[in-house]
Amino acid sequence: MREYAGNVFRSVVKGTNIMTPEWMEYGWSGDFAYELTKGTGLTNEVIYGVTVVSADRIRRNDLSKLCHSLSEARTYISSLNGLK
């Protein structure tokens, strides 16, 4: 059984994202643990953050993304499955 994504994620990423401080969920997509968060953008719109950590506990800033809708964030999370 795979380790809880939140444990893997929190072992690498400390603290809260200033732009998207409201935690929504941890999960796995393929070989990546992710954290989904939300917050308020510069023009008061709701924004979502997807922060990614590899299964071998390396923060992947290149795969982390700011999204402008929950649907966009979920689609992006799904697209991580199969990446290396």
VEXVO-789195 format. One record per atom (N, C-alpha, C): x, y, z; residue number from 1. Coordinates in pm, 1 decimal. Example, Ala and Ser with C-alpha at 12.3 -4.5 7.8 and 13.67 -1.06 7.14 Angstrom:
2
<r><east>1319.0</east><north>-569.0</north><up>780.0</up><nr>1</nr></r>
<r><east>1230.0</east><north>-450.0</north><up>780.0</up><nr>1</nr></r>
<r><east>1320.0</east><north>-330.0</north><up>780.0</up><nr>1</nr></r>
<r><east>1285.0</east><north>-225.0</north><up>708.0</up><nr>2</nr></r>
<r><east>1367.0</east><north>-106.0</north><up>714.0</up><nr>2</nr></r>
<r><east>1290.0</east><north>3.0</north><up>787.0</up><nr>2</nr></r>
end
This chain:
84
<r><east>84.0</east><north>-118.2</north><up>0.0</up><nr>1</nr></r>
<r><east>0.0</east><north>0.0</north><up>0.0</up><nr>1</nr></r>
<r><east>88.4</east><north>124.4</north><up>0.0</up><nr>1</nr></r>
<r><east>49.1</east><north>222.5</north><up>-77.4</up><nr>2</nr></r>
<r><east>124.7</east><north>346.6</north><up>-91.4</up><nr>2</nr></r>
<r><east>107.5</east><north>434.8</north><up>31.9</up><nr>2</nr></r>
<r><east>215.0</east><north>502.8</north><up>68.2</up><nr>3</nr></r>
<r><east>211.5</east><north>593.1</north><up>183.3</up><nr>3</nr></r>
<r><east>113.3</east><north>708.2</north><up>157.6</up><nr>3</nr></r>
<r><east>50.2</east><north>755.4</north><up>263.5</up><nr>4</nr></r>
<r><east>-43.8</east><north>866.9</north><up>253.6</up><nr>4</nr></r>
<r><east>24.5</east><north>987.3</north><up>187.5</up><nr>4</nr></r>
<r><east>-38.3</east><north>1042.5</north><up>86.4</up><nr>5</nr></r>
<r><east>19.5</east><north>1152.3</north><up>9.2</up><nr>5</nr></r>
<r><east>51.6</east><north>1272.9</north><up>97.6</up><nr>5</nr></r>
<r><east>-31.3</east><north>1299.5</north><up>196.8</up><nr>6</nr></r>
<r><east>-6.3</east><north>1413.2</north><up>285.4</up><nr>6</nr></r>
<r><east>123.4</east><north>1400.4</north><up>361.6</up><nr>6</nr></r>
<r><east>156.9</east><north>1278.4</north><up>403.8</up><nr>7</nr></r>
<r><east>283.6</east><north>1255.5</north><up>475.6</up><nr>7</nr></r>
<r><east>402.6</east><north>1282.3</north><up>384.4</up><nr>7</nr></r>
<r><east>395.6</east><north>1230.4</north><up>262.5</up><nr>8</nr></r>
<r><east>504.0</east><north>1251.5</north><up>166.1</up><nr>8</nr></r>
<r><east>516.7</east><north>1400.6</north><up>136.3</up><nr>8</nr></r>
<r><east>404.5</east><north>1463.9</north><up>108.5</up><nr>9</nr></r>
<r><east>404.5</east><north>1604.8</north><up>73.0</up><nr>9</nr></r>
<r><east>462.4</east><north>1690.8</north><up>186.0</up><nr>9</nr></r>
<r><east>412.3</east><north>1672.5</north><up>306.8</up><nr>10</nr></r>
<r><east>455.8</east><north>1755.4</north><up>419.8</up><nr>10</nr></r>
<r><east>600.0</east><north>1728.4</north><up>462.3</up><nr>10</nr></r>
<r><east>655.4</east><north>1612.1</north><up>425.2</up><nr>11</nr></r>
<r><east>795.6</east><north>1586.3</north><up>456.9</up><nr>11</nr></r>
<r><east>888.4</east><north>1672.5</north><up>370.8</up><nr>11</nr></r>
<r><east>836.3</east><north>1724.4</north><up>260.2</up><nr>12</nr></r>
<r><east>916.3</east><north>1804.8</north><up>167.2</up><nr>12</nr></r>
<r><east>878.4</east><north>1952.6</north><up>172.9</up><nr>12</nr></r>
<r><east>749.5</east><north>1982.0</north><up>172.9</up><nr>13</nr></r>
<r><east>701.3</east><north>2120.2</north><up>166.0</up><nr>13</nr></r>
<r><east>654.5</east><north>2163.8</north><up>304.3</up><nr>13</nr></r>
<r><east>713.0</east><north>2269.9</north><up>352.6</up><nr>14</nr></r>
<r><east>679.3</east><north>2322.8</north><up>485.1</up><nr>14</nr></r>
<r><east>602.8</east><north>2453.7</north><up>469.0</up><nr>14</nr></r>
<r><east>508.7</east><north>2478.9</north><up>557.8</up><nr>15</nr></r>
<r><east>439.4</east><north>2606.4</north><up>558.4</up><nr>15</nr></r>
<r><east>320.6</east><north>2611.1</north><up>464.2</up><nr>15</nr></r>
<r><east>268.7</east><north>2732.6</north><up>447.6</up><nr>16</nr></r>
<r><east>148.6</east><north>2757.3</north><up>369.5</up><nr>16</nr></r>
<r><east>180.7</east><north>2849.5</north><up>253.4</up><nr>16</nr></r>
<r><east>118.1</east><north>2824.3</north><up>140.0</up><nr>17</nr></r>
<r><east>134.5</east><north>2909.8</north><up>23.6</up><nr>17</nr></r>
<r><east>59.6</east><north>3040.5</north><up>48.1</up><nr>17</nr></r>
<r><east>125.5</east><north>3153.3</north><up>30.5</up><nr>18</nr></r>
<r><east>64.9</east><north>3282.8</north><up>59.2</up><nr>18</nr></r>
<r><east>-51.2</east><north>3315.6</north><up>-35.9</up><nr>18</nr></r>
<r><east>-43.1</east><north>3271.1</north><up>-161.0</up><nr>19</nr></r>
<r><east>-149.2</east><north>3301.7</north><up>-257.9</up><nr>19</nr></r>
<r><east>-269.5</east><north>3208.7</north><up>-244.3</up><nr>19</nr></r>
<r><east>-244.6</east><north>3084.5</north><up>-206.0</up><nr>20</nr></r>
<r><east>-353.2</east><north>2985.7</north><up>-194.0</up><nr>20</nr></r>
<r><east>-342.0</east><north>2914.9</north><up>-59.9</up><nr>20</nr></r>
<r><east>-376.5</east><north>2984.3</north><up>48.8</up><nr>21</nr></r>
<r><east>-353.8</east><north>2929.0</north><up>182.6</up><nr>21</nr></r>
<r><east>-458.5</east><north>2827.5</north><up>230.6</up><nr>21</nr></r>
<r><east>-571.0</east><north>2815.6</north><up>161.9</up><nr>22</nr></r>
<r><east>-678.4</east><north>2727.9</north><up>210.4</up><nr>22</nr></r>
<r><east>-661.0</east><north>2586.6</north><up>156.0</up><nr>22</nr></r>
<r><east>-625.2</east><north>2494.0</north><up>244.8</up><nr>23</nr></r>
<r><east>-601.4</east><north>2354.9</north><up>205.4</up><nr>23</nr></r>
<r><east>-731.8</east><north>2288.0</north><up>163.2</up><nr>23</nr></r>
<r><east>-725.0</east><north>2209.1</north><up>55.6</up><nr>24</nr></r>
<r><east>-841.0</east><north>2133.1</north><up>8.5</up><nr>24</nr></r>
<r><east>-817.7</east><north>1982.7</north><up>17.9</up><nr>24</nr></r>
<r><east>-702.8</east><north>1934.2</north><up>-36.5</up><nr>25</nr></r>
<r><east>-678.2</east><north>1789.7</north><up>-32.2</up><nr>25</nr></r>
<r><east>-534.4</east><north>1756.6</north><up>-67.4</up><nr>25</nr></r>
<r><east>-493.8</east><north>1638.1</north><up>-24.3</up><nr>26</nr></r>
<r><east>-371.7</east><north>1573.2</north><up>-70.8</up><nr>26</nr></r>
<r><east>-415.3</east><north>1452.7</north><up>-152.5</up><nr>26</nr></r>
<r><east>-331.2</east><north>1411.2</north><up>-246.3</up><nr>27</nr></r>
<r><east>-362.4</east><north>1291.2</north><up>-321.9</up><nr>27</nr></r>
<r><east>-243.5</east><north>1247.5</north><up>-404.8</up><nr>27</nr></r>
<r><east>-263.9</east><north>1138.3</north><up>-476.1</up><nr>28</nr></r>
<r><east>-164.5</east><north>1084.5</north><up>-568.3</up><nr>28</nr></r>
<r><east>-218.8</east><north>1093.7</north><up>-710.1</up><nr>28</nr></r>
<r><east>-133.2</east><north>1128.8</north><up>-803.8</up><nr>29</nr></r>
<r><east>-162.9</east><north>1119.5</north><up>-946.0</up><nr>29</nr></r>
<r><east>-39.1</east><north>1059.0</north><up>-1009.5</up><nr>29</nr></r>
<r><east>-49.2</east><north>932.8</north><up>-1045.1</up><nr>30</nr></r>
<r><east>68.9</east><north>862.3</north><up>-1095.0</up><nr>30</nr></r>
<r><east>175.6</east><north>855.4</north><up>-988.2</up><nr>30</nr></r>
<r><east>296.4</east><north>898.5</north><up>-1023.7</up><nr>31</nr></r>
<r><east>410.2</east><north>894.1</north><up>-931.9</up><nr>31</nr></r>
<r><east>426.3</east><north>1021.8</north><up>-849.8</up><nr>31</nr></r>
<r><east>323.0</east><north>1104.4</north><up>-844.9</up><nr>32</nr></r>
<r><east>333.9</east><north>1233.5</north><up>-778.5</up><nr>32</nr></r>
<r><east>230.4</east><north>1250.1</north><up>-668.4</up><nr>32</nr></r>
<r><east>278.5</east><north>1298.1</north><up>-553.8</up><nr>33</nr></r>
<r><east>189.0</east><north>1343.4</north><up>-447.6</up><nr>33</nr></r>
<r><east>159.7</east><north>1490.1</north><up>-477.0</up><nr>33</nr></r>
<r><east>35.2</east><north>1529.8</north><up>-454.7</up><nr>34</nr></r>
<r><east>1.7</east><north>1669.8</north><up>-478.6</up><nr>34</nr></r>
<r><east>-78.4</east><north>1725.3</north><up>-361.1</up><nr>34</nr></r>
<r><east>-75.2</east><north>1856.5</north><up>-351.3</up><nr>35</nr></r>
<r><east>-159.8</east><north>1929.5</north><up>-258.2</up><nr>35</nr></r>
<r><east>-242.9</east><north>2025.6</north><up>-342.7</up><nr>35</nr></r>
<r><east>-372.8</east><north>2025.1</north><up>-320.2</up><nr>36</nr></r>
<r><east>-463.4</east><north>2118.3</north><up>-386.2</up><nr>36</nr></r>
<r><east>-507.3</east><north>2220.9</north><up>-282.7</up><nr>36</nr></r>
<r><east>-488.7</east><north>2348.4</north><up>-314.4</up><nr>37</nr></r>
<r><east>-524.2</east><north>2457.1</north><up>-223.5</up><nr>37</nr></r>
<r><east>-601.1</east><north>2563.6</north><up>-301.6</up><nr>37</nr></r>
<r><east>-664.6</east><north>2654.8</north><up>-227.8</up><nr>38</nr></r>
<r><east>-730.0</east><north>2766.4</north><up>-296.4</up><nr>38</nr></r>
<r><east>-708.8</east><north>2895.1</north><up>-220.1</up><nr>38</nr></r>
<r><east>-730.9</east><north>3003.6</north><up>-289.5</up><nr>39</nr></r>
<r><east>-713.9</east><north>3135.2</north><up>-230.7</up><nr>39</nr></r>
<r><east>-779.4</east><north>3239.8</north><up>-317.4</up><nr>39</nr></r>
<r><east>-743.6</east><north>3364.0</north><up>-293.4</up><nr>40</nr></r>
<r><east>-800.6</east><north>3476.6</north><up>-366.7</up><nr>40</nr></r>
<r><east>-690.2</east><north>3544.7</north><up>-446.5</up><nr>40</nr></r>
<r><east>-716.2</east><north>3562.4</north><up>-574.9</up><nr>41</nr></r>
<r><east>-619.2</east><north>3626.6</north><up>-662.7</up><nr>41</nr></r>
<r><east>-613.9</east><north>3777.8</north><up>-642.2</up><nr>41</nr></r>
<r><east>-533.8</east><north>3843.2</north><up>-722.1</up><nr>42</nr></r>
<r><east>-511.4</east><north>3986.7</north><up>-707.9</up><nr>42</nr></r>
<r><east>-635.1</east><north>4070.2</north><up>-738.1</up><nr>42</nr></r>
<r><east>-726.9</east><north>4015.0</north><up>-816.4</up><nr>43</nr></r>
<r><east>-851.4</east><north>4087.4</north><up>-847.5</up><nr>43</nr></r>
<r><east>-971.0</east><north>4022.3</north><up>-778.8</up><nr>43</nr></r>
<r><east>-944.3</east><north>3958.2</north><up>-665.1</up><nr>44</nr></r>
<r><east>-1045.8</east><north>3894.0</north><up>-580.0</up><nr>44</nr></r>
<r><east>-1114.5</east><north>3772.9</north><up>-641.5</up><nr>44</nr></r>
<r><east>-1057.9</east><north>3715.2</north><up>-747.6</up><nr>45</nr></r>
<r><east>-1112.2</east><north>3591.8</north><up>-804.5</up><nr>45</nr></r>
<r><east>-1057.4</east><north>3472.2</north><up>-726.5</up><nr>45</nr></r>
<r><east>-1132.8</east><north>3363.0</north><up>-724.7</up><nr>46</nr></r>
<r><east>-1086.1</east><north>3240.5</north><up>-659.6</up><nr>46</nr></r>
<r><east>-981.8</east><north>3175.5</north><up>-749.8</up><nr>46</nr></r>
<r><east>-868.5</east><north>3138.4</north><up>-690.3</up><nr>47</nr></r>
<r><east>-763.0</east><north>3068.2</north><up>-762.6</up><nr>47</nr></r>
<r><east>-728.7</east><north>2939.5</north><up>-688.1</up><nr>47</nr></r>
<r><east>-669.9</east><north>2845.2</north><up>-759.7</up><nr>48</nr></r>
<r><east>-636.2</east><north>2714.4</north><up>-704.8</up><nr>48</nr></r>
<r><east>-488.8</east><north>2686.6</north><up>-731.4</up><nr>48</nr></r>
<r><east>-421.8</east><north>2627.7</north><up>-632.7</up><nr>49</nr></r>
<r><east>-282.3</east><north>2591.4</north><up>-648.0</up><nr>49</nr></r>
<r><east>-265.7</east><north>2440.3</north><up>-642.4</up><nr>49</nr></r>
<r><east>-187.1</east><north>2387.6</north><up>-734.7</up><nr>50</nr></r>
<r><east>-149.7</east><north>2246.1</north><up>-733.6</up><nr>50</nr></r>
<r><east>1.0</east><north>2242.8</north><up>-713.4</up><nr>50</nr></r>
<r><east>43.2</east><north>2193.0</north><up>-597.8</up><nr>51</nr></r>
<r><east>185.8</east><north>2181.8</north><up>-566.8</up><nr>51</nr></r>
<r><east>221.0</east><north>2034.0</north><up>-570.6</up><nr>51</nr></r>
<r><east>334.3</east><north>2001.7</north><up>-633.6</up><nr>52</nr></r>
<r><east>366.5</east><north>1862.6</north><up>-666.8</up><nr>52</nr></r>
<r><east>499.7</east><north>1821.2</north><up>-604.7</up><nr>52</nr></r>
<r><east>501.5</east><north>1697.4</north><up>-552.4</up><nr>53</nr></r>
<r><east>621.3</east><north>1634.1</north><up>-497.1</up><nr>53</nr></r>
<r><east>631.0</east><north>1494.8</north><up>-558.4</up><nr>53</nr></r>
<r><east>749.5</east><north>1455.2</north><up>-602.0</up><nr>54</nr></r>
<r><east>767.0</east><north>1321.7</north><up>-659.2</up><nr>54</nr></r>
<r><east>761.9</east><north>1215.4</north><up>-549.8</up><nr>54</nr></r>
<r><east>736.8</east><north>1092.7</north><up>-590.1</up><nr>55</nr></r>
<r><east>728.7</east><north>981.9</north><up>-494.8</up><nr>55</nr></r>
<r><east>859.8</east><north>963.3</north><up>-418.9</up><nr>55</nr></r>
<r><east>971.3</east><north>1005.3</north><up>-480.3</up><nr>56</nr></r>
<r><east>1099.8</east><north>996.3</north><up>-410.9</up><nr>56</nr></r>
<r><east>1132.8</east><north>1125.3</north><up>-335.0</up><nr>56</nr></r>
<r><east>1027.7</east><north>1202.5</north><up>-303.9</up><nr>57</nr></r>
<r><east>1033.1</east><north>1317.7</north><up>-213.7</up><nr>57</nr></r>
<r><east>1119.0</east><north>1433.8</north><up>-264.5</up><nr>57</nr></r>
<r><east>1099.9</east><north>1467.1</north><up>-389.8</up><nr>58</nr></r>
<r><east>1163.9</east><north>1583.9</north><up>-449.1</up><nr>58</nr></r>
<r><east>1054.1</east><north>1681.4</north><up>-489.9</up><nr>58</nr></r>
<r><east>1066.0</east><north>1805.4</north><up>-443.6</up><nr>59</nr></r>
<r><east>967.0</east><north>1906.4</north><up>-481.6</up><nr>59</nr></r>
<r><east>981.0</east><north>1935.3</north><up>-630.5</up><nr>59</nr></r>
<r><east>868.4</east><north>1934.0</north><up>-700.5</up><nr>60</nr></r>
<r><east>868.2</east><north>1955.0</north><up>-845.5</up><nr>60</nr></r>
<r><east>801.7</east><north>2088.9</north><up>-878.5</up><nr>60</nr></r>
<r><east>876.2</east><north>2196.1</north><up>-860.5</up><nr>61</nr></r>
<r><east>824.0</east><north>2328.9</north><up>-894.3</up><nr>61</nr></r>
<r><east>786.9</east><north>2338.3</north><up>-1042.0</up><nr>61</nr></r>
<r><east>858.7</east><north>2263.4</north><up>-1126.1</up><nr>62</nr></r>
<r><east>830.3</east><north>2266.2</north><up>-1269.1</up><nr>62</nr></r>
<r><east>693.6</east><north>2206.9</north><up>-1302.6</up><nr>62</nr></r>
<r><east>637.2</east><north>2126.2</north><up>-1212.5</up><nr>63</nr></r>
<r><east>506.1</east><north>2066.5</north><up>-1235.4</up><nr>63</nr></r>
<r><east>395.4</east><north>2131.8</north><up>-1152.5</up><nr>63</nr></r>
<r><east>431.2</east><north>2220.5</north><up>-1062.4</up><nr>64</nr></r>
<r><east>330.6</east><north>2288.9</north><up>-981.2</up><nr>64</nr></r>
<r><east>265.4</east><north>2397.7</north><up>-1065.5</up><nr>64</nr></r>
<r><east>137.8</east><north>2426.8</north><up>-1035.2</up><nr>65</nr></r>
<r><east>63.2</east><north>2516.3</north><up>-1125.0</up><nr>65</nr></r>
<r><east>-43.3</east><north>2595.2</north><up>-1050.0</up><nr>65</nr></r>
<r><east>-66.2</east><north>2717.9</north><up>-1095.1</up><nr>66</nr></r>
<r><east>-177.0</east><north>2800.9</north><up>-1051.0</up><nr>66</nr></r>
<r><east>-289.5</east><north>2784.9</north><up>-1152.6</up><nr>66</nr></r>
<r><east>-410.3</east><north>2757.6</north><up>-1105.4</up><nr>67</nr></r>
<r><east>-525.6</east><north>2736.6</north><up>-1193.4</up><nr>67</nr></r>
<r><east>-635.7</east><north>2836.7</north><up>-1158.7</up><nr>67</nr></r>
<r><east>-717.7</east><north>2867.2</north><up>-1257.6</up><nr>68</nr></r>
<r><east>-822.1</east><north>2968.0</north><up>-1239.2</up><nr>68</nr></r>
<r><east>-960.8</east><north>2909.4</north><up>-1218.9</up><nr>68</nr></r>
<r><east>-969.9</east><north>2776.5</north><up>-1213.0</up><nr>69</nr></r>
<r><east>-1096.3</east><north>2710.4</north><up>-1178.6</up><nr>69</nr></r>
<r><east>-1065.2</east><north>2574.5</north><up>-1118.2</up><nr>69</nr></r>
<r><east>-1159.1</east><north>2523.4</north><up>-1041.4</up><nr>70</nr></r>
<r><east>-1141.0</east><north>2390.1</north><up>-984.1</up><nr>70</nr></r>
<r><east>-1135.4</east><north>2285.4</north><up>-1094.4</up><nr>70</nr></r>
<r><east>-1214.3</east><north>2303.3</north><up>-1198.3</up><nr>71</nr></r>
<r><east>-1212.4</east><north>2210.6</north><up>-1311.4</up><nr>71</nr></r>
<r><east>-1074.8</east><north>2206.8</north><up>-1377.4</up><nr>71</nr></r>
<r><east>-1014.5</east><north>2322.1</north><up>-1398.3</up><nr>72</nr></r>
<r><east>-880.1</east><north>2327.9</north><up>-1455.8</up><nr>72</nr></r>
<r><east>-780.2</east><north>2256.8</north><up>-1365.5</up><nr>72</nr></r>
<r><east>-791.3</east><north>2278.2</north><up>-1234.0</up><nr>73</nr></r>
<r><east>-700.2</east><north>2213.6</north><up>-1139.3</up><nr>73</nr></r>
<r><east>-715.9</east><north>2061.7</north><up>-1143.9</up><nr>73</nr></r>
<r><east>-839.0</east><north>2012.5</north><up>-1145.1</up><nr>74</nr></r>
<r><east>-862.5</east><north>1867.7</north><up>-1149.0</up><nr>74</nr></r>
<r><east>-810.6</east><north>1806.2</north><up>-1279.1</up><nr>74</nr></r>
<r><east>-831.7</east><north>1875.8</north><up>-1389.7</up><nr>75</nr></r>
<r><east>-780.6</east><north>1826.8</north><up>-1518.2</up><nr>75</nr></r>
<r><east>-628.8</east><north>1821.5</north><up>-1515.4</up><nr>75</nr></r>
<r><east>-566.0</east><north>1924.6</north><up>-1459.4</up><nr>76</nr></r>
<r><east>-420.5</east><north>1926.2</north><up>-1450.7</up><nr>76</nr></r>
<r><east>-369.3</east><north>1813.1</north><up>-1362.3</up><nr>76</nr></r>
<r><east>-433.5</east><north>1792.7</north><up>-1248.4</up><nr>77</nr></r>
<r><east>-393.5</east><north>1683.8</north><up>-1158.8</up><nr>77</nr></r>
<r><east>-399.5</east><north>1550.2</north><up>-1233.1</up><nr>77</nr></r>
<r><east>-505.8</east><north>1527.6</north><up>-1305.5</up><nr>78</nr></r>
<r><east>-519.1</east><north>1403.1</north><up>-1383.1</up><nr>78</nr></r>
<r><east>-407.9</east><north>1388.6</north><up>-1486.4</up><nr>78</nr></r>
<r><east>-363.6</east><north>1500.8</north><up>-1543.6</up><nr>79</nr></r>
<r><east>-260.8</east><north>1494.8</north><up>-1647.5</up><nr>79</nr></r>
<r><east>-123.6</east><north>1455.2</north><up>-1592.4</up><nr>79</nr></r>
<r><east>-105.5</east><north>1463.4</north><up>-1460.2</up><nr>80</nr></r>
<r><east>23.0</east><north>1423.2</north><up>-1400.9</up><nr>80</nr></r>
<r><east>43.9</east><north>1272.7</north><up>-1409.1</up><nr>80</nr></r>
<r><east>-65.2</east><north>1198.0</north><up>-1414.4</up><nr>81</nr></r>
<r><east>-56.9</east><north>1052.4</north><up>-1421.7</up><nr>81</nr></r>
<r><east>13.1</east><north>1013.2</north><up>-1551.9</up><nr>81</nr></r>
<r><east>121.9</east><north>941.1</north><up>-1542.1</up><nr>82</nr></r>
<r><east>196.5</east><north>898.3</north><up>-1659.4</up><nr>82</nr></r>
<r><east>322.1</east><north>979.0</north><up>-1684.3</up><nr>82</nr></r>
<r><east>334.1</east><north>1096.0</north><up>-1619.8</up><nr>83</nr></r>
<r><east>457.4</east><north>1174.8</north><up>-1632.7</up><nr>83</nr></r>
<r><east>565.7</east><north>1115.8</north><up>-1544.0</up><nr>83</nr></r>
<r><east>687.6</east><north>1147.4</north><up>-1573.1</up><nr>84</nr></r>
<r><east>802.6</east><north>1104.2</north><up>-1492.3</up><nr>84</nr></r>
<r><east>876.5</east><north>1222.8</north><up>-1438.4</up><nr>84</nr></r>
end
